[in-house]
């Protein structure tokens, strides 16, 4: 008989969790004994979405320079960019075409996509487990601290997670009953995810890991639909690959440079920091549940779904832990591990009836939802401590641009050259609509180090007059020193974490 995914609800297993002591039979009703419906979930998810949209509307946070970079890309639609594939630029281009170029409109796709991801996670968990687990998995994902942070920014991780989650859902159905249609759906999700971020490629080794532990997954690999899906994925990413081939494989080179495999091994502190960040992203109790599920299968959780979730998450976490140990790893680099991890952690918490753990998880998530969502309202007001440091990255850019515009007018120049990707990106955004031409300083235009050095370079071989602006105390390099006249050094708050006395330098180059 063909094996099917289990659709049973968790059983009342002995409560061995340290978070909830065992309850005597009949002493009290289990937490969430009923199965909440999709209607209630929809109300809660719409409420979370409304809170996040309100937070964006009330935020004083200017665009972080990565977001400004993506906005700048959106003004020049292409199949690729120096550091990332093109999907994020296309999304920003679509939303800003509808509602304008404000930070609110640039960031609006993020909470909307997390809203959609929550429903995909519901569908995934309902297929593998039960509607009760699906309800709480979707809610856990929607409100967990990492999602609340991500929903305030526009980053490549959000569309990546949407298509990763869709790929997981397609894969579950395809493994159960392989077909050409499901293979095409899986391939489409992979291909679109690759256009969001190359980390979508993790799905291939995850699928391979699943095939090692599941006979049904191994059988699905032999189906023509799987290989047809792979062709679909390749066709969808092909334009970006061709763009890279015509631009010296810039995105691949940037990815290699980000890995930075030199000189830090063994980075034990970096590894511990990365693991701690993962626990903070999902919440401490779900993290503990996931670790427990990685070690053994608790009663009430079926083995086949557990294998699926671990195969779709552990390879990602293991790979990035290895990267952290060798060199460094940002906390979001393992983002694709979380959709499966959230579902498995929720199944464990409900199966073992971690009643207090669920309450703690929801309380932390509610606090993070409100605190993080409305933190942008205090940008420029809170300037000290870790929160002030993060908010400080998102203030002062407009004032800096106004200063530059004034200096350019006083000195009678129409071209302003900025030093560094972050500053260039932010000034392209902040000086939009002005009559200034924005260029990026490139010591060697034939060997650019970022997108703007590649697309709008200014090198020492170019003529003047231009205004060269550097965020810091600065002496022009020898190649332009003879042509450079210091116009002004002034205080700036665009890098508030570096201290109140952080300076910027402006030179006229003739």
N, C-alpha and C positions, 0 to 999 in steps of 0.2 A: 504493500500500500504506500502511495506517495506521502511523504512526510509533509505536514503543513505547519505554518506558523501557529504558535499557541495563541489562543484568544481568551485564555482563562484569566480571571481576576486573581490577585495575590491571595494566598491563604493566610490564615491566622497562625503563623509560625511562632514558636517560643521567642520571646523578646530578649535577645542577648545583647542588644546595643547598650553601650555605656551611656547613651543619651536618653534612654527610656527604660526604666526597670520593668521587669515582667509584671503584667497585670493578672490578677486572679480572674478566672472565668466568670463572666457576668458582672464584674465589678464596675466596668464602665464601657460605654460604646466606643469602638475604635474610631480614631480620627478619620473623617471623610468616608464613613461606611457606605454612604450613597455614592452613586455615579453622577457627578455634575454633568450637565448637558452642554452641547455646543452653544446654545443660546446664552447661557450664563458666561461661558468663556468669551464669547464675542463681546458681551457687555464689558467685561473686565479688560479685554485687550483694547477695545475702543477707548475706554477710559484712560488706560495707560498712554495710548497714542495721543489723546487730547491733551494730557498733562505735558507730554514731550513737545508737542507743537506749541503749546502755550509758553513753555520754557524757552523755546527758540525765539518766539516773538518778543519775549521780554528781555532777552539776553543783550548785554552790552559788549559781548566778546566779539572783537573783530576777527577776520579770518586768520587762522594759523597759517604760516607760510606754505605748508604743504597743501592746504586747501586753496590758497591763492594760486599756487602752481597749477592745480587741477583746473581752476577757473580759467587761467591763461591758456591752458591746452584747449579748453572748450571753445575758445575764440578761433582756433585754427584746427578744425576737424581733420583727423588723420587716422591711419590704421595702427599707429604706434607712436610712442613718445620715449624719451631717453630712459626714464626709470621705470615705467609701467606700461602695460597694454592699454588699449584706448577706451575701454568701457566706461570708466569713471568720468572721462571728459565728455563722452556722449550723453551720459545721464545728466550732468550739470548743464550741458548745453540745452537739453530738453526742458529742464525745469526753469532755468533762467530765461529761456525764450518765452515762457508762459507768465512768469511773475516778476522778472527783473533780476538785477545782479546783486541784490542785498545779501548779506550773510545768511539771513533767514532762508532765502530761496536756494542758495547754494547748498545749504545743509538739509533742506526739506526731504530729499529722497531717503536720507538715512533712517529716520523713525518710520517712514512708510515701509521701507524694505524690512526692517526688523518686525514690524507688524505682520507682514506677509510670511516671514520666516517662522513666526510663532505658530501660524496655522499649518505650515508644512510639517513642523515638528509634531503637531497634534496628529496629523494624518499618519506620520511615520510610527508614532507610539501606539496609535489605535490599531494599526496593522499588526504590529509585533507583540503587543501586550493587551491592553484593555482601554476602554474609554476613560476610566478613572485615572489610570496612569497617564494617558494622553492629555487629559485636562491639566493635571499638575505639572507635567513636563513642559507643556506649552507656556503655562503661567510662570514656571521657574525660569525658563529661558527669557521670556519677555521682560521680567523684572530683575533678573540677576544683575549684580553690580557692573559686570563687564558690558552688558547690553546697554545699561543706562549711560555709561561713559561713551560708548560707541555711538549712541543715538544723538549725542550733542555735536558730533563732528561728521564731516563727509570724508570717508576714507575708502580705500580699495577693498578693505575687509568686508564691508557690508554687502556689496553685490557678490563678492566671492562666497560669503556664507549663504546667500539666497540660492545660488546655483549649486553649491555643495549640498545643501539640504534637499533640493529638488533631485539631485543626482542620487542621494541616498534613498529617497522614496522610489525613484524609478528602478534602482538596483534591487530593492527588496522585492518588488513585483516581478522583475525580470528573472531573478534567481528562482522564485517560486514557480513561474511558468514562462520560460523564455519565449520571446517572439520578436519579429522584426520591428514592430511598432514600439515595443518597450526598449529595444536596443537603440532605435533612433532617438527616443526620448532621453535615454541615458547619455548618448553621445552629444545631443544638443545641449544638455545641462553642463557636460564637461567642457564642450567647446566654448560656450558663453562664459563659463567660470574662468577658463584660461584667459579670455579677453578681459576679465576683471583683474586677475592676478595669477602669476604662474604657479602659486602654491596650490592651485586646483589640481596640478599634476600629482599631488600626494594621493589622489584617489586611486591611481593605478597600482602602486604598491599596497595600498589598503585592500583593494580588491584581490590582489594576489595573496595577501595574508589571509583573507577570508577563505579563499579557495583551498588553502593549506588545511584549514580546520573544518571545512564544511564540504561534504560530498555534493550537495546541491549546488554550491557555488562553483565547484570544479566542473560539474556537468554544464552549467550555464556558459562557461568559458568556451565550450566546444560548439555552441549554437551560432549559426550565421548572424543572428541579430546582434550579438556582442561585437563581432568584427565589423558589421555594418555601422554600428554606433561609433566605433573607433574612427572609421573613415569620416563620419559626420563631424566628429570632434576635430579631426585634422583639417577638414575643409573650412570649419569656422575659424580656426586659429591661423589658417594659411595666409590671409592678408597681412596679419601682424608679423608672421615669419618673413614674408617677402619684404615688408618695411624694414625689418631688422637687417636683412641681407643687404639692403641698399644703404644702410646707415651703420656699417661696420659692427653689426650686432651689438648696438649700444645697450639695449635693455639687458641682454645676457651678461655683458661685461659689468654693468652696474650690479646685477645680482651677485656675480662672483666677488666683486669688491665688497659688498655688504657682508658676505660671509667672513671675510678677513681672517683667514686661517693662518695666522702667524704670530707666534710669540707669547700667547697667554696660557697655553695648556700647562697644567690642569687648572682651569678657572673654577675652583670649588665654590668660592663666594658667588660668582656669577651664576653657577648652576642652582645654588640654594635660593638666590634672589629670583631666578626664573620660576622655580617650582612654587615659591611663595606667591608670586604674581598670579600663577594659574589658580591657586586656591582662592585668592582674592577675587578673581574674575568670576568664578562660578559660585563662590561662597564656601565657607569652611565645612559645613555639614554635607552638602552634595559632593565636595571634594573627598571627604572621608568615605562617603558611600561608594564613590567611584574607585578609590584605592582598594576598598574591601572587595568590590566586585572583580577587580583585577587579580586578586589573590585566590578567591574561592567563589563558588556559586551558592549564595544563600538560598534556603528553602523558599519556594514561592516565585522564583525567577527561572524561567525556562532556559535551557542550555543554548539552544540555537539562536534565539535573540541576543543572549549575552555574548556569544561568539561574534555575532555581527557587530554589535556595538564596540566591542574591544578591538576588532579588526579595523573598524573605521575611525578609531581614535588613538589607540596606543602607538601605532607606527608613527603618527604625527608627533605625539608628545615625546617619544623616544628619540626621534630624529632631531628635534629642536633642543632637547636636553643635551644630546651629543654636541650640537652646535654651541650651546652655552658653555659646556665644559671645555671645548677646544678654543673658543674665542669669546663670543658674546651672543646674546639672543634677546631681542625685544619681546616683551610679554605677549604681543599680538601675533607673533610669528606662528604660534600653534593654534590659531583661531579655528581652523577647520576641524580640530579634534573635539570641539565643544558640542555641536549638535548631537552626535551620538552619545557623548559623555553625559549630557544633561538627561537624556531619556533613560540611560542605564542607571544613573544615580537616583533619579526619581523612582524608578521601579524598585530599587533596593530599599530606599527609605520607606516606601509604602509596604513592601513585602515584610520588612522587619518592624513595621509600625514605630518608626522613630518619631513619635508624636511631638516631643519637645523639639527635636531636630527640625521638623517641618515648621513648627511655630517660629523657631529662631531664624530659619531660612527666609520665611516670609517677612519677618520683622526687619531683618537686614536688608532685604530687597526693597521693602517699602521706604526705609530710610534712605537708601542709595537713590531710589527713584526720585524722591523729592529733593534731596540734598544736591545730587549731581545735576539734575535737570535745571534747577534754578540757580546753580552756582554762577552761571554766566551773568546773572543780574548784578553780581558783585565784582565783576571784572573792573579793575581800576580802583576799587574801594578796598578790598583785601589785598595787601601787598606783601605780607610776611608769612612765613611758615610754608609747608608743602603746598597748601591750597593756593596761597598767594603766589608762589613760584609758578604753578601751572597756569593760573589765570594771567600772570604777568606776561606770558608768551603771546597773549591775545589782546594786548592793549598797546596803544602808542603808535601804531602803524599809520593811522590817519594823520596824527600830528606830525610825524616824521615826514610824510609825503607833502604836507602843507609847507614845512620848512624847506624842503627840496625845491618845491615849485617857486617859492619866493626867491631862493638863491639863484635859480636858473633865470628868473626874470631880471633880477638885479644885475646879473653878469651877462645878460643878453645872449644866452645860449638856448638852443632848441633841442639839443641832444644831451641826455643824462645817462652816464655809464655807471652801473652798480657792480660792486665786487661781491660775489657770492650768490649761490642759488636762492637761499632764503630771502635775502634782501631784494634781489631782482624780482622774484615772483611776487612778493608783497607790494612792491612799488608799481609793477605792471597793473596790479589790481587797483591799488589806491589812487593811482594817477590816470585811471581810465577816464576818458572824456576830455583830458587835457590835450594841448597841442604839442606836448613834449614827446620826443622819440626816445624810447627806453631801450638801452643796449646793455649787454653783459660783458664785463671785462674778460677777455680770453687771451692769456699769454701766448697761446699757440692755437689759432682757429682750426688747424688741421688735427688737433688732438683735444677736442672739447671734453670737459668733465661734467657737464650737465646739459639739460635741454636748451637752455637759453644761450649758452656758449655755442651750441650747435646751430641754433636758428636765428639768433640776433647778436652775433659777436661784435665786439670792438676790440681791436688789438693795437699794440704800439705802432704798427705800420699804418694805421688809419690816421686821417687828419682831424683837425679840430676846427672850431673850438667846441669842446665838450666839458660838461661838469662831471667829474669823477667823484663818486660818493662811496665811502667805506664806513661800515658800522664798527668803529673802534679808532684808537689813535693809530695813525698810519703814515708811513713814509713811502712815496711812490717808488717803484722799482727803477733800476738804473735806465731801463729802456725808455722811460718817459720822464725821468727826473728833470732833465734840462728844459722840458716844455711845461712843467707843472708849477702852478702858483697856488699856494694855500689861500683859500677863500675864507674858510671859517672852520673852527672846531667847536662843537656844541654838545651839550648833554642830551641824552636820549633815554627813553624808557622802553624802547622796543625789546631790549633784552634785560628786563628788570631783575632777573635772577642773578645777573652778573654784578649787581651793585648800583647804587644810586649815582655813582660818578662815572657810569659808562658813557663814553664819548663817541661821537661820530666825526669824521673828517671829510671835508669837501675841497677838491682841488679843481681849478680851471686848467684844462690842457689845451694849448694852442698848437 
